[in-house]
Amino acid sequence: LVDIEGVPQANVTVELMTMTPVTGSGNYDQGLNFSGATAPRCSVVPQMKTDNNGILTIPAVPLEHGVILRVSGNEQIAPQTLSLNSGQPEQRGERDQTYRALVKNMQPSEMATLSLAPAQFFAGRVMLGDTDQPARNARITMGSSQQSFAGSSFWLEGRTDDQGHFRICPYPGINFQMIAYAPEGTPYHDKRLNNMKWESGPASEQLEIRLTKGVLVTGTVRDAK
């Protein structure tokens, strides 16, 4: 695994999400999905790390099987997914508007080089209305699209700290969406930002999001009988 300049990326954490047999058409058959599994799965499928030369070894993958991996992001690279030997085409189809992993199909014993997308951080502060009060522990979700228009998106989640600050690195993309959720129990509305573009510097790392104040309504829902 290397960065976009070809520099090997050492000590990168990689998680096995899916291992599955592949049919001749390149479509997945039934396999094993480890994504979101509980703690005991770690004793069977531990997390992997690249070595000092950026080399990643995935043990015990059966022949005619593919894997989908999740690369954990850091200060240099974005979180992203890799699809290896899945039978999917490596190039995007003309009408394909889905969010695609980085696809690579390899021959046995082939050493492949995969260039990882760089980190693109969005940071700022979420405030409660026109007050100077921060939105503490507010949930933030970010969607990444690989199209300049509204294609499918891949989402991840973060949270603000006690001062309302957040810093989040989404999956690679060129068009982003962000939703800032009001802290639970507060009379404020969620706020959604669409068609965001990443820029280096203050434009993307000094965002101020103010949640609009509303009226908190509470009640009880009862069975009709």
N, C-alpha and C positions, 0 to 999 in steps of 0.2 A: 504494500500500500504506500503510495507516494502522494505528495501534494501537487498542485497544478504546475509547479516548477520542476517536478521530478525528484524532490528531496524525500528520501524514505522517512516514513512516519513511525517512530519507535514507541512502544508501550501504549498503543492504541487499544482500547477495550472493544471487543467485538462479541456480540451475543447471537447464538443460533436461534432463529425464530421458527423456521420451518425446514423439515427434511421430508422429501416426498418423491416417489417414483414419477417418471415423466413418460407420457405416451408418445407414439411416433408423431403425433400432430403438434407436439410441443405444449400440450395442455397438461395441467397437473392431474394426477390421479389421487386416490386417497393416500395420505401420509401422516406424519406426526407434526403437530403444531405446538410449539413450546411457548409461543408468545403469551404473556400474561399468566403463565403457570405459577403455582405456589412454590414456596421455598424448597421443598424436597427435590424439585427438578434439578437444583444446582448440583446435587450429588451425582446425577446422571449426565447432565449436560452443563459442565462448568463454563463460565465465561472464559474467553480466549483473549490473549494479548499478542500484538506483534512484537517481534524481537528487536534487538538494537539495529538491525538492518531493514526493519519494516516488513519482515516476512511473516505471514500468517499461515499457520498450519491447522487445517480442520481435520481432526482424526475420525476414522471409521465411517466415512461416507460410502454407502454401497454403490456398486456400479449401476448405471442407468438411473441415478438419483440426482436431484438438484437440491440446493439449499438457498434459503433467504437469510441474510445476516443483517443485523442492525449494528452500525458503527456508532459508538458513543462519541458525541462531540467534545471538543475541548476549546482552548483559546485560539487554535489555529484552524481546525476543521469543523465543519458542521455535522450534526447528527444526520445520518443518511442510511439507506438500505442498499444492499448488494444482492443481486440475483445471479447465482453461479450455476451453470449447467442446468438451467431450468428449461431449455429448449425454446425460450422466447427469443424473438429476433433482437439482435443487439442494437439495431437502428429503429427509431420511432417510425411507425407507419404514417402516411400522409394525413389520414383522418383520425389518428389517435390523439385524443384530448385528455387521456387519463394521466394521473401522476405515476411516473415510471421510476423504478429503481434503476441503478446502474447495472446493466445486464452484460454478462460475460460467459460465453460457452467455451470450455477448454477441453483439450484432449488429455488422456491419462499421462501423467508425469510432466505436463506442460507447466512452466512457471509463468503465470500471467502477471502483468503490471496494471494496477487499477489506480487511476488518478482521482483522489477524493476532492470534493467541493470544499472551498474555504468557508470559514465561519463568517456569518453576517449577523452581528448583534443588533437588536433593538433594545433600547433602554429608556427609562424615563420615570415618571411619577404619576400615580393615580390619586386624584383629590375628590373630596366629597363636595360637589356643587361649587358655589362661590366662596365657600369657607376655606380656611387654611388647614383644615383637618385632613389628614391622609386617610386613604382607604386601606386600612390594615388587613393583611392576610387575604387580599382580594385575589380571586382566581383570574388568570390571564391565559387565553388560548390564542395560538397563532397558526394560521393556515398558509401553506406555501403552494403556489401554482407554478407550473413550468411553462404556462402560456401567458402572453401579455393581456389576453382577455380572460373571461371567467371560465376557465377549465376546472377539472377536478382538483381538489386540494388535499394535502396531507397535513395533519394537525398534531401539535404537541401543546403541553400545558406548563405553566409556571405560576408563581404567586408573588405578591408584593410583600415587602418586609414591614416592620412596625412603622416606618416612615412613609409607606406607600410607594417605595422605589421598587422597580423591577428591572431585570436584565435577562433577556431571553434570546437564544440562538435557534431560529426555526430550521426546518429542513430546507435544503437548497431550492431556490426558485427565483423567479423574476417578478412575480406579482404576489403580494402578501395581504392577508386579512388579520385583524386583531379584534378580539372581544374582551373588554374589561368588564367583569361581573361585579355587581355591588356586593359588599360584604353582607353575609346572611343577617337578616333582622334589621337592616337599615332601610330608610324610605328613599332609596335612590334607584335609578334605572340603570340597567346595563348599557354599555356603549360599544358600538361596533364601528371600526375603521376599515374601509375597503380600498382596494387599489393602491396599496402602499408600495413604494419602491425603496429599496435599500440604498443608502448613500453613506459613504465614509464620513464620519465626523458628526457634528451636532444635529444635523437634520434627522438622523435615525437614532441618536443616542441621548437626546435631551428632549424627549417627547413629554408633553403635559396633557393628561387626559382628565377631564372634569366630568363627573357623573351628574346627570340632571336629577334634581330633587323631585320627588313625587309624594304620594300619600301611601303610607303603609296600611294595607287592609288585611285584617285577620278575621277568621271565622271558623266555623265547624261544618264539615261535610258529613251528612248522615245518610244512612240507607233509607230508601223511600218507605220501607215498612217499619 
